[in-house]
């Protein structure tokens, strides 16, 4: 079988996505989860937005505030020696080459819908948006597994305490039920198998150890998906 | 209530523990899990053994080999600039201040028994010994939770792929059933609650994230202890 890159790519670009936040710009629409719901192809996008840059000497970090349900914005001078701003996606503590302290954009999940798998229309509003202390730096990189009539949506939840994998479920792509964090930090890149094997659910996941070892793919089993 | 340090401390020292391996010495008998079984106090020790040092210019790393069920020994010259030997417990890659590449001792779990909680007799043989690829650098820091008539014993499993928490169970402190890894790397310091809460098992655990966040205590729930 030969596989060719689709010539109408990219299907969706940041220009196709209207910012959800006033005075923000969409800098990424990517790393989507895909499924079919009724007669539609659902592309669940990771959308990354950042505050519009007005002064290049100021670096901003948007942070979800669970008390107000709004975004707070931290501001840093780009010549502040405490921090390393060399990677535009993150703010690092100076000298820390691997980790990060803040993100310069906030991601959430938004639905793009299509009848033919080619032409997508992006919903006006987010579908899954940060909602708790484990998601203050945003939610990223969704994957979707349909089991029976339920769609399980799981994604990286990012906050100052770490990057873990959290899960919601939906039956209609309108309302969601939250199931909390299913893999503790540091873990991401989860994929839940759509069928049980010998009576158990299985998932691949990628823990990121610190003291010894590299990020590698592991397999996990569960009797209840949690 | 006043609490006083017991004057006969320490209860057990490395001198009380005969090495399990020929040409090894016991350098640690510590970080024990404690429980009662019939009329005995069971102290499940972490015992750390290292190859006896014959040449101070050679640093050795004992590694469990799951194929042979024996320990292999890696040897390094102490002036090898590739590595940092400044912490005698670990061998680091030079320049890596936080992680480690090898350990200079191998730990396993061994039972000390007592009728009165004061005088302990150490078993001749290990009770839980490394047995698979996730335990090639040893097993450490056991904790014990009794639920019904089963004792669940969980401990840090250390290998080149990371430090995670694995579990065995026993009903008689003679035979064990292995349940595999219950918290993926990097995680340790698990404590399972001895009673269900609202129909679920609970554990505290300490994931160690890499990119962002510090090692912190988390709580996990489970319907099946796994």
Interface residues (C-beta under 8 A of the other chain):
Chain A: X98 X99 X100 X101 X137 X158 X159 X160 X161 X162 X163 X164 X183 X184 X185 X186 X187 X205 X207 X208 X209 X210 X211 X212 X213 X214 X216 X218 X220 X221 X222 X223 X224 X226
Chain B: X98 X99 X100 X101 X137 X158 X159 X160 X161 X162 X163 X164 X183 X184 X185 X186 X187 X205 X207 X208 X209 X210 X211 X212 X213 X214 X216 X218 X220 X221 X222 X223 X224 X226
